[in-house]
Every structure is written in structure tokens, then in C-alpha cells.
């Protein structure tokens, strides 16, 4: 699978480890930064990951910041991006299966390397079910995006 990965400085170390691990698993990675542990602003990388997913450069995204919260909030501002912090494997796969989550967000200061790897694998292995109840709810999310994207 083609995956875009990005982080701020707090997620940089874990991003590097996760990118190497996923590459070993056969995934193609597009790394949109950051390239060091020097302080940067997470919204810049949230937008870059979201844009890569929306443009089709990547099928899914993985994003990291200190807690994961700020990066998830920022990424979810892009219409069509469904980003969520997941620090357990159930949420990582269920978010895709039920909510068609397309960006997994991890807290680089919250989860360790082994858990991050497990979360990424659960997320990437999951597929959206398309069940009627989930499709109905996803359409309601899209309707909310359309209402608030309209000029005011």
C-alpha cells in the first residue's frame, strides 16, 4: 500500500522507526517531513499528509505529533480527511471498518515503538465495511462538511 507519513518534531523519532518498519513490510512510503527533531508546527505536516491522501498520492496517511491530538484536529479540518488518534489496536482497525478513517494519528510521546507498529499494521490491514449503517453515517459526515464548506 502507498502510505504518506508525516510528523512534527515530537513525533520525528517514532516516524523514522515506523517508516523503516513499514518499508520492510513492503509498503511504499511518501515522507512529507519533518526531517529532524528541530521544533516545527504540526498543522503544516497535518495538511501535507491530508493533501497527499486527497490527491491520491497515497491511499492512507499516518501522522504523529507529541500527543496526537493537535495533529488529528488539524488534519480533520481538510474536507474528506477522517483522522483520529488511536492508541489501541481495536480503534485503529475499527476506525477504518466503520468510519472509513484515512489518517491514523499517533502520539510520539505517548506510544512506544512496538505498540506503534501494531497500531499501524492493524490500521493498514483494515478495510471499510460499507455496511448500510456505516455508509449512512459517513454520508452524514460528508453532509456536515458540505454545509460548513459553503460560503458564508
Secondary structure, DSSP 4 states (H G I P E B T S, - for coil): -EEEEEE-TTTHHHHHHHHHHHHHTT-EEEE----SSS---HHHHHHHHHHHHHHTS-SEEEEEESSSHHHHHHHTTSTT--EEE--SHHHHHHHHHHH---EEEEETTTS-HHHHHHHHHHHHH------HHHHHHHHHHHHHHHHHHS--
